[in-house]
Amino acid sequence: MKKHNFSAGPSILPQEVFEKSAQAVLNFNNLGLSILEISHRSKDFVSVMEEARATALELLGLENKGYQALFLSGGASMEFVRVPYNLLKENGKAAYLDTGTWAAGAIKEAKRFGNTEIIGSSKEANYTYIPKDYTVPADADYFHCTSNNTIFGTQMHSFPETGVSMVCDMSSDIFSRELDFSKFGLIYAGAQKNMGPAGTTLVVVKEDILGKTGRAIPGIMDYGQHIAKESMYNTPPVFPVYTSLLTLQWIKNNGGVAAMEEKNNTKAELLYNEIDRNPLFTGTANTEDRSKMNVTFLLKDEKHTEQFDKLWKSADISGLNGHRSVGGYRASIYNAMPIESVKVLVDVMQELERNA
Protein backbone atom coordinates (compact mmCIF):
# COMPACT_ATOMS: atom_id res chain seq x y z
CA MET A 1 0.00 0.00 0.00
CA LYS A 2 1.29 3.44 -0.89
CA LYS A 3 2.09 5.58 2.14
CA HIS A 4 0.22 8.72 3.13
CA ASN A 5 2.73 11.31 1.93
CA PHE A 6 2.52 14.62 3.81
CA SER A 7 5.94 15.80 2.58
CA ALA A 8 6.32 19.51 1.88
CA GLY A 9 8.14 18.92 -1.37
CA PRO A 10 9.05 17.17 -3.50
CA SER A 11 5.59 16.04 -2.67
CA ILE A 12 2.63 13.87 -3.49
CA LEU A 13 1.35 13.82 -7.08
CA PRO A 14 -1.71 12.08 -8.55
CA GLN A 15 -1.27 8.33 -8.99
CA GLU A 16 -2.25 8.48 -12.65
CA VAL A 17 0.52 11.04 -13.23
CA PHE A 18 3.08 8.64 -11.76
CA GLU A 19 1.78 5.85 -13.98
CA LYS A 20 1.71 7.87 -17.21
CA SER A 21 5.09 9.46 -16.60
CA ALA A 22 6.60 6.07 -15.74
CA GLN A 23 5.30 4.66 -19.00
CA ALA A 24 6.77 7.61 -20.88
CA VAL A 25 10.18 6.87 -19.39
CA LEU A 26 9.99 3.46 -21.02
CA ASN A 27 8.22 4.37 -24.27
CA PHE A 28 6.96 7.85 -25.06
CA ASN A 29 4.11 8.22 -27.58
CA ASN A 30 4.87 4.73 -28.91
CA LEU A 31 8.07 6.06 -30.42
CA GLY A 32 10.18 3.23 -29.09
CA LEU A 33 12.13 5.93 -27.27
CA SER A 34 12.06 7.25 -23.72
CA ILE A 35 10.89 10.78 -22.87
CA LEU A 36 14.36 11.07 -21.33
CA GLU A 37 16.13 10.60 -24.66
CA ILE A 38 14.00 12.28 -27.33
CA SER A 39 15.09 15.59 -28.79
CA HIS A 40 13.49 18.63 -27.19
CA ARG A 41 13.17 19.96 -30.74
CA SER A 42 11.14 16.98 -31.90
CA LYS A 43 7.50 17.58 -32.76
CA ASP A 44 6.48 15.18 -29.99
CA PHE A 45 8.10 17.27 -27.26
CA VAL A 46 7.35 20.65 -28.83
CA SER A 47 3.67 19.73 -28.61
CA VAL A 48 4.16 18.89 -24.90
CA MET A 49 5.69 22.29 -24.21
CA GLU A 50 3.01 24.11 -26.19
CA GLU A 51 0.18 22.31 -24.43
CA ALA A 52 1.76 22.77 -20.99
CA ARG A 53 2.12 26.51 -21.51
CA ALA A 54 -1.40 26.86 -22.89
CA THR A 55 -3.00 24.73 -20.16
CA ALA A 56 -1.28 26.73 -17.41
CA LEU A 57 -2.75 29.96 -18.78
CA GLU A 58 -6.16 28.34 -19.22
CA LEU A 59 -6.33 27.08 -15.63
CA LEU A 60 -5.35 30.53 -14.34
CA GLY A 61 -7.89 32.28 -16.57
CA LEU A 62 -5.15 34.27 -18.30
CA GLU A 63 -5.39 33.08 -21.89
CA ASN A 64 -5.63 35.93 -24.44
CA LYS A 65 -4.92 38.53 -21.74
CA GLY A 66 -1.36 39.46 -22.70
CA TYR A 67 0.37 36.82 -20.56
CA GLN A 68 2.99 34.26 -21.48
CA ALA A 69 3.72 31.03 -19.61
CA LEU A 70 7.27 29.71 -19.44
CA PHE A 71 8.78 26.53 -18.03
CA LEU A 72 12.31 27.36 -16.89
CA SER A 73 15.15 25.80 -14.90
CA GLY A 74 16.78 26.80 -11.65
CA GLY A 75 13.88 26.56 -9.24
CA ALA A 76 12.02 29.45 -7.66
CA SER A 77 15.35 30.63 -6.23
CA MET A 78 16.46 31.49 -9.75
CA GLU A 79 13.41 33.72 -10.08
CA PHE A 80 14.57 35.61 -6.97
CA VAL A 81 17.31 36.86 -9.31
CA ARG A 82 15.44 37.01 -12.61
CA VAL A 83 12.62 39.15 -11.20
CA PRO A 84 14.76 42.17 -10.22
CA TYR A 85 16.96 41.68 -13.27
CA ASN A 86 13.89 42.10 -15.49
CA LEU A 87 11.72 44.50 -13.46
CA LEU A 88 13.86 46.70 -11.18
CA LYS A 89 14.89 49.81 -13.06
CA GLU A 90 18.31 51.38 -12.83
CA ASN A 91 17.95 53.75 -9.84
CA GLY A 92 14.47 52.33 -9.27
CA LYS A 93 12.86 50.77 -6.21
CA ALA A 94 11.28 47.42 -5.38
CA ALA A 95 8.85 46.75 -2.51
CA TYR A 96 8.90 43.38 -0.73
CA LEU A 97 6.75 41.73 1.91
CA ASP A 98 8.80 39.57 4.29
CA THR A 99 6.68 36.60 5.39
CA GLY A 100 9.13 33.73 5.69
CA THR A 101 12.36 32.05 4.68
CA TRP A 102 11.77 32.17 0.93
CA ALA A 103 10.52 35.75 0.98
CA ALA A 104 13.71 36.67 2.85
CA GLY A 105 15.71 34.87 0.19
CA ALA A 106 14.02 36.87 -2.56
CA ILE A 107 14.74 40.10 -0.68
CA LYS A 108 18.42 39.20 -0.30
CA GLU A 109 18.80 38.73 -4.05
CA ALA A 110 16.85 41.86 -4.99
CA LYS A 111 19.14 43.98 -2.83
CA ARG A 112 21.99 43.10 -5.19
CA PHE A 113 20.22 45.03 -7.95
CA GLY A 114 19.13 48.21 -6.22
CA ASN A 115 16.90 49.87 -3.66
CA THR A 116 14.77 47.16 -2.06
CA GLU A 117 12.30 48.29 0.58
CA ILE A 118 10.80 45.84 3.07
CA ILE A 119 7.33 47.31 3.60
CA GLY A 120 6.08 44.69 6.06
CA SER A 121 7.55 41.80 8.01
CA SER A 122 6.54 39.19 10.57
CA LYS A 123 10.09 38.06 11.26
CA GLU A 124 9.98 39.26 14.86
CA ALA A 125 7.23 36.70 15.58
CA ASN A 126 9.02 33.87 13.73
CA TYR A 127 6.68 34.46 10.78
CA THR A 128 3.55 33.23 12.55
CA TYR A 129 1.34 35.77 10.77
CA ILE A 130 0.92 37.73 7.54
CA PRO A 131 1.54 41.50 7.92
CA LYS A 132 -1.57 43.57 7.15
CA ASP A 133 -0.79 47.22 7.87
CA TYR A 134 1.55 48.09 5.06
CA THR A 135 1.47 50.42 2.10
CA VAL A 136 2.94 49.69 -1.30
CA PRO A 137 4.88 52.77 -2.48
CA ALA A 138 3.34 54.28 -5.59
CA ASP A 139 6.79 54.83 -7.06
CA ALA A 140 7.90 51.19 -6.71
CA ASP A 141 8.75 49.35 -9.92
CA TYR A 142 7.00 46.30 -8.50
CA PHE A 143 5.66 44.74 -5.31
CA HIS A 144 6.78 41.20 -4.42
CA CYS A 145 4.99 38.82 -2.07
CA THR A 146 4.94 35.10 -1.26
CA SER A 147 1.40 33.73 -1.28
CA ASN A 148 2.02 30.68 0.92
CA ASN A 149 4.82 30.07 3.38
CA THR A 150 5.58 26.37 3.33
CA ILE A 151 7.82 26.31 6.39
CA PHE A 152 5.68 28.44 8.71
CA GLY A 153 2.19 27.40 7.61
CA THR A 154 0.84 30.85 6.75
CA GLN A 155 -0.95 32.02 3.62
CA MET A 156 -2.08 35.31 2.14
CA HIS A 157 -5.88 35.14 1.91
CA SER A 158 -6.12 38.57 0.28
CA PHE A 159 -3.82 40.74 -1.78
CA PRO A 160 -3.44 44.53 -1.77
CA GLU A 161 -4.88 46.80 -4.41
CA THR A 162 -1.87 48.51 -5.85
CA GLY A 163 -1.03 50.64 -8.84
CA VAL A 164 2.30 48.89 -9.41
CA SER A 165 3.06 45.48 -10.89
CA MET A 166 2.45 42.74 -8.34
CA VAL A 167 4.86 39.78 -8.40
CA CYS A 168 4.05 36.64 -6.45
CA ASP A 169 5.96 33.51 -5.54
CA MET A 170 3.17 30.89 -5.57
CA SER A 171 5.44 27.87 -5.33
CA SER A 172 3.39 26.07 -2.70
CA ASP A 173 -0.18 27.01 -3.57
CA ILE A 174 -0.30 27.47 -7.35
CA PHE A 175 -3.49 25.94 -8.85
CA SER A 176 -4.88 25.28 -5.35
CA ARG A 177 -7.47 28.08 -5.20
CA GLU A 178 -9.27 30.57 -7.38
CA LEU A 179 -7.91 34.11 -7.50
CA ASP A 180 -8.12 37.00 -9.91
CA PHE A 181 -4.74 36.18 -11.41
CA SER A 182 -4.96 39.18 -13.73
CA LYS A 183 -4.08 41.30 -10.67
CA PHE A 184 -0.54 39.96 -10.94
CA GLY A 185 2.09 41.12 -13.40
CA LEU A 186 4.23 38.06 -12.79
CA ILE A 187 3.70 34.74 -11.00
CA TYR A 188 6.31 32.07 -10.50
CA ALA A 189 6.18 28.65 -8.88
CA GLY A 190 8.54 25.74 -8.43
CA ALA A 191 6.84 22.62 -9.75
CA GLN A 192 7.50 20.29 -6.84
CA LYS A 193 4.42 21.04 -4.71
CA ASN A 194 1.23 21.10 -6.78
CA MET A 195 2.45 20.68 -10.33
CA GLY A 196 5.21 18.15 -10.90
CA PRO A 197 8.66 16.95 -9.87
CA ALA A 198 11.54 19.21 -8.94
CA GLY A 199 13.42 20.53 -11.95
CA THR A 200 11.21 23.12 -13.58
CA THR A 201 9.60 26.40 -12.59
CA LEU A 202 6.46 27.90 -14.06
CA VAL A 203 6.70 31.62 -14.80
CA VAL A 204 3.61 33.49 -15.96
CA VAL A 205 4.35 37.06 -16.98
CA LYS A 206 2.43 39.90 -18.56
CA GLU A 207 4.51 40.91 -21.54
CA ASP A 208 3.91 44.65 -21.28
CA ILE A 209 5.78 44.93 -17.96
CA LEU A 210 9.06 43.78 -19.54
CA GLY A 211 11.83 45.74 -21.23
CA LYS A 212 11.66 48.83 -19.03
CA THR A 213 14.64 48.52 -16.68
CA GLY A 214 17.29 50.26 -18.79
CA ARG A 215 19.76 47.51 -17.94
CA ALA A 216 21.48 44.94 -20.14
CA ILE A 217 20.18 41.47 -19.24
CA PRO A 218 22.09 38.28 -20.10
CA GLY A 219 20.04 36.10 -22.42
CA ILE A 220 19.50 33.22 -20.01
CA MET A 221 18.14 35.70 -17.44
CA ASP A 222 15.92 37.65 -19.85
CA TYR A 223 12.21 36.73 -19.76
CA GLY A 224 11.82 38.39 -23.16
CA GLN A 225 14.36 36.02 -24.68
CA HIS A 226 12.62 33.00 -23.18
CA ILE A 227 9.30 34.20 -24.58
CA ALA A 228 10.81 34.75 -28.03
CA LYS A 229 12.29 31.24 -27.97
CA GLU A 230 8.97 29.74 -26.76
CA SER A 231 10.51 28.49 -23.51
CA MET A 232 13.33 26.75 -25.37
CA TYR A 233 16.16 29.29 -25.17
CA ASN A 234 18.24 26.38 -23.93
CA THR A 235 17.40 22.69 -23.50
CA PRO A 236 14.35 22.61 -21.23
CA PRO A 237 13.91 20.11 -18.37
CA VAL A 238 12.02 17.68 -20.56
CA PHE A 239 10.77 15.15 -18.00
CA PRO A 240 9.64 17.69 -15.36
CA VAL A 241 7.78 19.66 -18.04
CA TYR A 242 6.04 16.53 -19.30
CA THR A 243 5.06 15.45 -15.79
CA SER A 244 3.82 18.97 -15.07
CA LEU A 245 1.64 18.77 -18.19
CA LEU A 246 0.16 15.49 -16.94
CA THR A 247 -0.63 17.14 -13.61
CA LEU A 248 -2.20 20.17 -15.29
CA GLN A 249 -4.33 17.82 -17.38
CA TRP A 250 -5.36 16.00 -14.20
CA ILE A 251 -6.43 19.29 -12.60
CA LYS A 252 -8.38 20.27 -15.71
CA ASN A 253 -10.08 16.89 -16.01
CA ASN A 254 -11.08 16.92 -12.34
CA GLY A 255 -12.94 20.22 -12.32
CA GLY A 256 -10.15 22.74 -12.60
CA VAL A 257 -8.87 25.10 -9.92
CA ALA A 258 -12.35 25.65 -8.46
CA ALA A 259 -12.72 21.93 -7.69
CA MET A 260 -9.21 21.80 -6.23
CA GLU A 261 -10.07 24.69 -3.92
CA GLU A 262 -13.26 23.03 -2.68
CA LYS A 263 -11.42 19.81 -1.83
CA ASN A 264 -8.51 21.67 -0.26
CA ASN A 265 -10.85 23.67 1.97
CA THR A 266 -12.49 20.44 3.16
CA LYS A 267 -9.14 18.83 3.98
CA ALA A 268 -7.83 21.89 5.79
CA GLU A 269 -11.02 22.31 7.80
CA LEU A 270 -10.95 18.68 8.89
CA LEU A 271 -7.36 18.86 10.12
CA TYR A 272 -7.52 22.31 11.74
CA ASN A 273 -10.72 21.35 13.55
CA GLU A 274 -8.92 18.40 15.11
CA ILE A 275 -5.92 20.51 16.09
CA ASP A 276 -8.22 23.01 17.80
CA ARG A 277 -10.39 20.34 19.43
CA ASN A 278 -7.70 17.96 20.62
CA PRO A 279 -6.24 19.08 23.98
CA LEU A 280 -2.85 17.58 23.13
CA PHE A 281 -2.15 19.76 20.09
CA THR A 282 -1.85 23.42 19.17
CA GLY A 283 -1.35 25.21 15.86
CA THR A 284 1.65 27.45 15.25
CA ALA A 285 0.24 30.02 12.81
CA ASN A 286 -2.22 32.79 13.63
CA THR A 287 -5.70 31.43 12.98
CA GLU A 288 -6.66 34.05 10.39
CA ASP A 289 -3.49 33.39 8.39
CA ARG A 290 -3.45 29.60 8.44
CA SER A 291 -2.34 27.92 5.26
CA LYS A 292 -4.65 25.58 3.36
CA MET A 293 -1.56 23.81 2.00
CA ASN A 294 0.85 23.39 4.93
CA VAL A 295 -0.66 22.74 8.35
CA THR A 296 1.88 23.32 11.13
CA PHE A 297 1.21 22.17 14.69
CA LEU A 298 2.88 21.17 17.95
CA LEU A 299 2.31 18.81 20.82
CA LYS A 300 1.53 20.87 23.92
CA ASP A 301 3.63 18.47 25.99
CA GLU A 302 6.70 16.95 24.38
CA LYS A 303 6.43 13.88 26.63
CA HIS A 304 3.95 12.55 24.06
CA THR A 305 6.41 12.87 21.16
CA GLU A 306 7.72 9.31 21.15
CA GLN A 307 4.23 7.83 21.39
CA PHE A 308 2.80 10.07 18.65
CA ASP A 309 5.72 9.42 16.33
CA LYS A 310 5.24 5.67 16.69
CA LEU A 311 1.53 6.00 15.99
CA TRP A 312 1.76 7.99 12.79
CA LYS A 313 4.66 5.99 11.41
CA SER A 314 2.82 2.71 12.10
CA ALA A 315 -0.15 4.17 10.20
CA ASP A 316 2.05 4.44 7.08
CA ILE A 317 2.23 8.22 7.32
CA SER A 318 5.35 9.80 5.85
CA GLY A 319 6.86 13.30 5.83
CA LEU A 320 5.09 14.69 8.89
CA ASN A 321 8.07 16.15 10.74
CA GLY A 322 8.05 19.94 10.97
CA HIS A 323 10.80 22.17 9.63
CA ARG A 324 13.58 22.91 12.12
CA SER A 325 12.58 26.60 12.10
CA VAL A 326 9.23 25.73 13.67
CA GLY A 327 9.59 22.24 15.10
CA GLY A 328 6.69 19.93 15.78
CA TYR A 329 4.79 18.70 12.76
CA ARG A 330 3.80 19.85 9.29
CA ALA A 331 1.12 18.19 7.20
CA SER A 332 1.31 19.32 3.59
CA ILE A 333 -2.07 18.72 1.97
CA TYR A 334 -1.53 19.70 -1.65
CA ASN A 335 -4.02 19.11 -4.47
CA ALA A 336 -3.17 15.43 -4.91
CA MET A 337 -3.53 14.58 -1.22
CA PRO A 338 -6.74 12.54 -0.81
CA ILE A 339 -9.04 13.34 2.08
CA GLU A 340 -8.73 9.70 3.17
CA SER A 341 -5.09 10.35 4.11
CA VAL A 342 -6.08 13.38 6.17
CA LYS A 343 -8.65 11.22 7.95
CA VAL A 344 -5.92 8.70 8.79
CA LEU A 345 -3.87 11.47 10.42
CA VAL A 346 -6.88 12.73 12.37
CA ASP A 347 -7.58 9.19 13.57
CA VAL A 348 -3.98 8.90 14.81
CA MET A 349 -4.28 12.20 16.69
CA GLN A 350 -7.48 10.97 18.34
CA GLU A 351 -5.86 7.66 19.23
CA LEU A 352 -3.07 9.54 20.99
CA GLU A 353 -5.66 11.48 22.93
CA ARG A 354 -7.41 8.29 24.05
CA ASN A 355 -4.21 6.59 25.15
CA ALA A 356 -2.06 9.42 26.43
N, C-alpha and C positions, 0 to 999 in steps of 0.2 A: 504494500500500500504506500502510495506517495505521502510524504510527510506534509504537515501543515506548516507552510513556509511563511513566517512573519518577518523575514529578512528585509532590511531597509534598502538594499540594493548592492549588487545585482539581485533582482527580486523575482517573485513569482510572475509567471506569464501563463496565458491560457494553454491548456493541455493540447488543443488542436494546433496551436502555433508550434509547440515543441515537435509534434508529430510531422507537420508539413515541412518545417525547417530541417528536421533530421532526414527526411526523404530527399530533400533538395541537396543535402550534403552528399548523398549517394548518387542521385541521378536527377538533375534539374531539367524540368520541362521535357523529359524523355529524350534528352540530347545524348545520353550516354556519357555525360560529363557532370562533374560536381559543380555546385554553385561556387565552390571555393576555387575553381580553376578556370572558369570561363572568362573571357575577356570582358572588361567593364564597358568596352565599346561595342560589344555584340548587341544585336537587336533585342535579344532575350533579356539582357540586363538593362539596356536603355529603357525598355518598356517598364521594368520594375521601378527604376528611378522616377520616371515620369508619373506613374500611377501613385507612388508613395508621396511625391510632392503634391499632386493634385488632391489626393484623399486627405492629407493633412489640412489643406486649406478648406476643403469641403466640411470636414468635421468641426472646424473652428468658425465656420460661417464667413470665411474671408475670400472665397473665390470671387473673381471679377471686381475686387475692391482695391486694386493697386498693390497687393501684397505678393511676395514671392516666398516660397518655401525652399529651404536648402537642407541637405543632409551633409554635415561636415565632420571632420575629425578633431580630436583633441579634448573632447569632453567639455562640460560647461565651463571648466576653468580656463579653457582657451578663449571662450567668449568674454570672460572678465577682461581680457586684453583687447579682443577685436572690437568690443563695443566702444570704448573710448577712442581707439584708433580711428574708427569710422564716424563717430558722432561728436566727440569733444573738439571744438574749434581751437585753433591756435589762439591763446589768450582768452579762451572761453571758460565756462564753468559747468560742472556737473553736480547734480544733487543726488545724494544716496540715503536710503533708509537702512539703518543697521539693525537687523533683526536676528542675527545668528552667525555661525561660523562661516557659511558660504557668502553671506552678504559682506562680512568683514573681509573675506578674500577678494571679492570684487572691488571693494573700496581701496584695498592695498594696491591693486594693479592700476586702478584709475588714477591714483595719485602720481603715478609715474608720468602721466601725460599732461597734467595741468591741475588747475584749481578744482578740488573735489570737496564739496561741502557735505558734511553729515548733518542732515536736517532733523533726524530723530534717531534715538537708540534706546534699546532695552538691555544693554550690556551690563549695567549696574545691578540688574536683577537676574543675572545669568540667563537672559533672553526668555523669561517666562511669559512675556506678553508682547503684543504688537503696539508700538507707539501710535498714538492717535492725534495728539496736539502738535502738529507740525505744519509748516507752510512750505510749499514748493516755490522757490524763487522764480519770478516771472522771466528773469533774464538767464535762467539755466538753459544749456543746450539740450539737456534731457534729464529726466528723473528716473532713477533705477531703484527697483524694489525686488524682493524675493517673496514669491507668493506663499510658499510653504517651507517651513524650516524643519527639515527631516530629523535633525539631531534633537531639537528642543520641543518638538510636538506642537508648534504654533502655526497658525495660518491666517493670512489676510482674508477677511470675509467681505471687505469692501475696499475700493480703491479711490484715491482722491480725484476730484475734477481738477484738471490742470491744463494750462494753455501751452505746455511744452510737451515734447515727445516723451511718452512713458515707455520705459524698457523694463521687462520683467523676466527674471529667472524663474521659470515654472518647472524646473527639473523634476520635482516630486509630486506635482499635482496636475500636470498637463493632461487634458482629455478626461479629467475626473469630475468636472462640473461645468455647468453652463455659465458663461460670462459674456459680456459685450466685448469681444476680442478686438473690435475695431477701435476701442479706446487706446490700444497699445500701438506704439510705433514699431516696436521690436519685441519679440518673444523668443526665448531660447530655452532648451530643455535637453539635458542628457537623457539618453534613451532608456537607461537601465532601471527605471522605476515602473512606468506605466506603458512603455512603448516597445521595448526590445532589449537586446543584450547590450552590455557596455561596448563602446567602440564607435558610436556615432552620436551626433547632437543635431537635433532639429532646430533650425533658426527660421523664424518667420518674420520678415521685415517689409515695411512699407517703403517702396522704392523711392518715393519723393523726399524722404528724410536723409538720403545718402548724398555724398559728393559735396558737402558744404563745410568741411573742416578747414580747408586751406593747407592741409598737410599732404605730403607724399606718403602713400600707403603701399607697403610691399604687396605684391600680387596675392600671395597666399593668405594675407590678412584682410584683403579688400572684399567686402561683401559684393560690391559691384562686379568685380571680376568673377566671383563665384556664380552670380546670377547670369552673367554673359555666357559662361561656360556650362550653364544648366546643371550646376552642382557637380561638375566633373572637371574642375580646374586641374586637379591631380587625381590619381587613382582613388576612388571613393572606397569606404569600408563596405565591401560588397555584401558580405553575409549579414552584418548588423542592419544594413538598409533593407535587405530582403525580409529579415525577421520582423523589422519594424513595420513593413508593409503588411505582412500577415496579421500583425496585431491591430493595425488600423482597420483592416478589413473585418476583423473579428468585432471591433467596436461598432463599426458601421452596420454589420449584419445583426447585431444584438441590440439595436435601438439607438445607437449613437451616443453622444455625450449626455443627453438628457437621461437616458436609461442608466448609464453608468452612475450619474449623480444620485438618482433615486436609490440604487442599490448601495452606494457608498454611504449615504445618509443612514440607511437602515443598519448597516454594519457598525458604523460609528456610534449610533444611539444605543445599540445593544451593549457594546463594550463599555462606553462611558457610564451608562446606567448601572452596570455591575460595579465599576470602580467606585462610584458615588454611594452605592448601597452597601457594599461589603465593608465591614468595619476594619478589615485587615489591610485595606489598600487606600492610597490617595493619589490623585493626579498631580502632575508637576506643572502643567501650564494653566494660566488663568482661564477660567471657564469660558469666557466670551471669545477667547482666541484659540480655543482648542482645534487642533488639526483633524480633518476627516481622513487623513492619510496615514499619519504616524501618531499613535496613541502612546504617550509616555506616562508611566506610573511607578509608584514605589510601594514597598511594604512598609507599613507604619512601624513595625518592629522587626528588625533584621534577624531576630532569633528564628523567624519562620523561613528564612532564605533557603536553607538546605532542604527543608521539606517541600517547599513550593517548587524548587528547581527539579527535584526528583519527580514530582507529579507531572509537570508539563513536559519533561523529557520522555517520561514513560507513556505519555499520551501522543507521542510522535509529533510533538511541536518542535519546530526549529527556528532559530534566529530571533529569539525573544529577548536576549540580553540588551540592556540599554547602552547607549553610548557613554564612554567614560566621563564626558562633560556633564552628564546628568545622573548617571547611575541607574539602579533599578532595572526597569523593563521598558521595552519599546515594541509595540505590536504594529507593524506596517501592514495596512489593509488596502492595498492598491486595487485597481479595477479587477484584476484577475483573481483576487482572493474571494473564495466562495463563503457565503454566510455560514455554511456548515462548519468551516474551520474556526470562525469566530465563536460559534456556539461551543465548540470543543474547549476553547480557552476559557470561556465563561464557566463551563462545567468544572474545569480544574480549579478555578478561583473559588467556586462554591464548595468544592470538596475540601479545599484547604480550610475554609471557614468552619466546616462541620467537624474537622478532625484536629484543628489547632489546639 
